[in-house]
Amino acid sequence: MMVYVNGQFLEADVPALLVSDHGFTVGDGVFETIKTIDSLPYALTRHLERLARSALGLRLPPPPENIRGVIDQLLAKNPLVGLGRIRITWSGGPGPAGSLRADPVTPTLVISHTAAPTPVDRARVVTVPFPRNERSPLSGIKSTSYAENVLALSYAREHGGDEAIFADTQGRLAEGTGSNIIIFDGTNFVTPSLDCGVLAGTARGLAIEWYGVHEGEIPMDALTSAKSILLTSSLRDLQLVSHVDGVEIPLAPEAIALAKEFSKRLLEEVDPL
């Protein structure tokens, strides 16, 4: 398995990063995960645009313009059958101990392509007892500072869940650790608005554009009164939810149809999206 690190294709088990890299020491970096099927990437343009927005939000230099070409080379070197994921990491690069970046910043770029597990048909979700801070400077940035998500997902697994769900600091429904949420109330499909501190997910964006999913403020108790719930992410597409905190969630025909149609359409429209 080959990876790309700062201009070189290397064996994945070859040491390639300095111990002073701020992506490792302080989580100073941004990243993207792109779905592949039989080594064909989906929504790559949207992911690269979000990577650039995240870098700008974190005040990192913009990622290099040749990433798409590098990905093409990497996919040729690491062809995979079935579901895979491209991971792009753009970090603050080597720096001094502590939070202060080097001057000038010399970012680190790492790109990999690995197999991905097939998501379960229906997910069990667990709400966590700490909020997503919609006022954080990292709100809406796909940052490598992921410890909060690690803790939340660990909590969910301990309570029998596949994914953890956050409220924001005002008690509104926010997002999962690696997913956005869509609620079907019997009439409309609704997803939390970006001012609830959620990441602008690529699958979320496509669901809004293709199927008119509404954005709005959703109270947390809507989770247990919903006619159906779906999680959205690059690897999940639209994934139906079976339980919230152990409470079974209905399976509306409209939600089943939406999930199937979304995956079918995604396969027909690869890139640019």
BELJONOR-V578188 format. One record per residue. N is the residue number from 0. RES is the residue in three letters. PHI is phi as a letter, one per 40 degrees, with the letter a starting at -180 (* if undefined). NEAR is the number of other C-alpha atoms within 8 Angstrom. D_LAST is the distance of its C-alpha to the last C-alpha in whole Angstrom. Layout:
N & RES & PHI & NEAR & D_LAST
N & RES & PHI & NEAR & D_LAST
This chain:
0 & MET & * & 5 & 28
1 & MET & b & 11 & 27
2 & VAL & b & 13 & 25
3 & TYR & b & 14 & 24
4 & VAL & b & 12 & 26
5 & ASN & f & 7 & 27
6 & GLY & g & 5 & 27
7 & GLN & b & 6 & 28
8 & PHE & c & 9 & 28
9 & LEU & b & 9 & 30
10 & GLU & c & 8 & 31
11 & ALA & c & 7 & 30
12 & ASP & c & 4 & 33
13 & VAL & c & 6 & 34
14 & PRO & d & 4 & 35
15 & ALA & b & 5 & 33
16 & LEU & b & 5 & 33
17 & LEU & c & 6 & 35
18 & VAL & c & 7 & 37
19 & SER & c & 11 & 37
20 & ASP & c & 14 & 33
21 & HIS & c & 15 & 32
22 & GLY & c & 12 & 29
23 & PHE & c & 9 & 31
24 & THR & c & 9 & 34
25 & VAL & b & 9 & 33
26 & GLY & g & 11 & 29
27 & ASP & c & 13 & 28
28 & GLY & a & 15 & 24
29 & VAL & b & 15 & 21
30 & PHE & a & 12 & 18
31 & GLU & a & 13 & 15
32 & THR & b & 10 & 15
33 & ILE & b & 14 & 12
34 & LYS & c & 12 & 13
35 & THR & b & 13 & 14
36 & ILE & b & 11 & 16
37 & ASP & f & 10 & 18
38 & SER & g & 11 & 17
39 & LEU & b & 6 & 14
40 & PRO & c & 12 & 11
41 & TYR & b & 11 & 8
42 & ALA & f & 12 & 5
43 & LEU & c & 11 & 7
44 & THR & d & 9 & 6
45 & ARG & c & 10 & 6
46 & HIS & c & 12 & 9
47 & LEU & c & 9 & 11
48 & GLU & c & 8 & 11
49 & ARG & c & 9 & 12
50 & LEU & d & 13 & 15
51 & ALA & c & 10 & 16
52 & ARG & c & 9 & 16
53 & SER & c & 13 & 18
54 & ALA & c & 15 & 20
55 & LEU & c & 10 & 21
56 & GLY & c & 9 & 22
57 & LEU & c & 10 & 24
58 & ARG & g & 6 & 26
59 & LEU & c & 10 & 25
60 & PRO & d & 8 & 24
61 & PRO & c & 7 & 21
62 & PRO & c & 9 & 19
63 & PRO & c & 5 & 20
64 & GLU & c & 5 & 18
65 & ASN & c & 6 & 19
66 & ILE & d & 8 & 17
67 & ARG & d & 7 & 14
68 & GLY & c & 7 & 17
69 & VAL & c & 9 & 19
70 & ILE & c & 9 & 17
71 & ASP & d & 8 & 17
72 & GLN & c & 8 & 21
73 & LEU & c & 14 & 21
74 & LEU & c & 10 & 19
75 & ALA & c & 7 & 22
76 & LYS & c & 7 & 25
77 & ASN & b & 9 & 24
78 & PRO & c & 8 & 22
79 & LEU & b & 11 & 22
80 & VAL & c & 8 & 22
81 & GLY & g & 9 & 21
82 & LEU & c & 13 & 19
83 & GLY & b & 16 & 18
84 & ARG & a & 13 & 17
85 & ILE & c & 14 & 16
86 & ARG & b & 12 & 18
87 & ILE & b & 11 & 18
88 & THR & b & 12 & 21
89 & TRP & b & 13 & 22
90 & SER & b & 13 & 25
91 & GLY & c & 16 & 28
92 & GLY & g & 12 & 30
93 & PRO & d & 14 & 34
94 & GLY & a & 12 & 36
95 & PRO & c & 9 & 39
96 & ALA & c & 6 & 40
97 & GLY & g & 5 & 39
98 & SER & c & 6 & 36
99 & LEU & c & 7 & 37
100 & ARG & c & 9 & 34
101 & ALA & c & 9 & 36
102 & ASP & b & 4 & 36
103 & PRO & c & 4 & 34
104 & VAL & c & 12 & 31
105 & THR & b & 8 & 30
106 & PRO & c & 11 & 27
107 & THR & b & 13 & 27
108 & LEU & b & 11 & 23
109 & VAL & b & 12 & 23
110 & ILE & b & 12 & 21
111 & SER & b & 11 & 21
112 & HIS & b & 12 & 20
113 & THR & b & 8 & 22
114 & ALA & c & 9 & 22
115 & ALA & b & 7 & 21
116 & PRO & c & 6 & 24
117 & THR & c & 5 & 23
118 & PRO & c & 6 & 22
119 & VAL & c & 5 & 25
120 & ASP & c & 6 & 25
121 & ARG & b & 8 & 26
122 & ALA & c & 13 & 26
123 & ARG & c & 14 & 29
124 & VAL & b & 14 & 29
125 & VAL & b & 15 & 31
126 & THR & c & 11 & 32
127 & VAL & b & 11 & 33
128 & PRO & c & 4 & 36
129 & PHE & b & 6 & 34
130 & PRO & c & 10 & 32
131 & ARG & c & 10 & 28
132 & ASN & c & 9 & 29
133 & GLU & c & 11 & 27
134 & ARG & c & 6 & 29
135 & SER & c & 6 & 29
136 & PRO & c & 4 & 27
137 & LEU & c & 9 & 25
138 & SER & d & 11 & 23
139 & GLY & g & 10 & 20
140 & ILE & b & 11 & 20
141 & LYS & c & 11 & 19
142 & SER & c & 12 & 22
143 & THR & c & 10 & 24
144 & SER & c & 9 & 27
145 & TYR & b & 8 & 26
146 & ALA & c & 6 & 30
147 & GLU & c & 7 & 30
148 & ASN & c & 9 & 27
149 & VAL & c & 9 & 29
150 & LEU & c & 8 & 32
151 & ALA & c & 11 & 31
152 & LEU & c & 12 & 29
153 & SER & c & 8 & 33
154 & TYR & c & 10 & 34
155 & ALA & c & 16 & 32
156 & ARG & c & 10 & 33
157 & GLU & c & 7 & 37
158 & HIS & b & 7 & 37
159 & GLY & g & 8 & 35
160 & GLY & b & 13 & 31
161 & ASP & c & 11 & 28
162 & GLU & a & 13 & 26
163 & ALA & b & 15 & 28
164 & ILE & b & 12 & 27
165 & PHE & b & 14 & 28
166 & ALA & c & 15 & 29
167 & ASP & c & 14 & 29
168 & THR & c & 9 & 32
169 & GLN & c & 5 & 33
170 & GLY & g & 9 & 33
171 & ARG & c & 12 & 30
172 & LEU & c & 13 & 27
173 & ALA & b & 15 & 25
174 & GLU & a & 14 & 23
175 & GLY & c & 11 & 23
176 & THR & c & 12 & 24
177 & GLY & a & 7 & 20
178 & SER & a & 10 & 19
179 & ASN & c & 15 & 18
180 & ILE & b & 13 & 20
181 & ILE & b & 12 & 20
182 & ILE & b & 14 & 24
183 & PHE & b & 13 & 25
184 & ASP & c & 11 & 28
185 & GLY & h & 6 & 29
186 & THR & b & 5 & 27
187 & ASN & b & 8 & 24
188 & PHE & c & 10 & 21
189 & VAL & b & 12 & 21
190 & THR & b & 14 & 20
191 & PRO & d & 15 & 22
192 & SER & c & 9 & 21
193 & LEU & c & 9 & 20
194 & ASP & c & 6 & 24
195 & CYS & c & 12 & 25
196 & GLY & g & 13 & 24
197 & VAL & c & 14 & 20
198 & LEU & c & 11 & 18
199 & ALA & c & 8 & 14
200 & GLY & c & 11 & 13
201 & THR & c & 11 & 9
202 & ALA & c & 11 & 10
203 & ARG & d & 11 & 12
204 & GLY & c & 9 & 10
205 & LEU & c & 9 & 8
206 & ALA & c & 11 & 12
207 & ILE & c & 10 & 13
208 & GLU & c & 8 & 11
209 & TRP & c & 6 & 11
210 & TYR & b & 7 & 15
211 & GLY & g & 7 & 16
212 & VAL & d & 11 & 17
213 & HIS & c & 9 & 19
214 & GLU & b & 8 & 20
215 & GLY & a & 8 & 24
216 & GLU & c & 10 & 26
217 & ILE & b & 9 & 27
218 & PRO & c & 9 & 31
219 & MET & c & 9 & 31
220 & ASP & c & 6 & 34
221 & ALA & c & 9 & 31
222 & LEU & c & 10 & 30
223 & THR & c & 8 & 33
224 & SER & b & 7 & 33
225 & ALA & c & 13 & 30
226 & LYS & c & 12 & 30
227 & SER & a & 14 & 27
228 & ILE & b & 14 & 24
229 & LEU & b & 12 & 21
230 & LEU & c & 14 & 20
231 & THR & b & 15 & 16
232 & SER & a & 14 & 15
233 & SER & c & 11 & 12
234 & LEU & c & 8 & 15
235 & ARG & c & 9 & 17
236 & ASP & g & 12 & 14
237 & LEU & b & 13 & 16
238 & GLN & b & 12 & 20
239 & LEU & c & 15 & 23
240 & VAL & b & 14 & 26
241 & SER & c & 11 & 29
242 & HIS & a & 11 & 31
243 & VAL & b & 14 & 32
244 & ASP & f & 9 & 35
245 & GLY & g & 7 & 36
246 & VAL & c & 7 & 36
247 & GLU & c & 7 & 34
248 & ILE & b & 13 & 31
249 & PRO & c & 8 & 31
250 & LEU & b & 10 & 29
251 & ALA & c & 8 & 28
252 & PRO & d & 6 & 27
253 & GLU & c & 6 & 24
254 & ALA & c & 13 & 23
255 & ILE & c & 10 & 23
256 & ALA & c & 8 & 22
257 & LEU & c & 9 & 18
258 & ALA & c & 12 & 18
259 & LYS & c & 8 & 18
260 & GLU & c & 8 & 16
261 & PHE & c & 11 & 13
262 & SER & c & 10 & 14
263 & LYS & c & 8 & 14
264 & ARG & c & 8 & 11
265 & LEU & c & 9 & 9
266 & LEU & c & 7 & 11
267 & GLU & c & 6 & 11
268 & GLU & b & 8 & 7
269 & VAL & c & 10 & 7
270 & ASP & a & 9 & 5
271 & PRO & c & 8 & 4
272 & LEU & b & 9 & 0
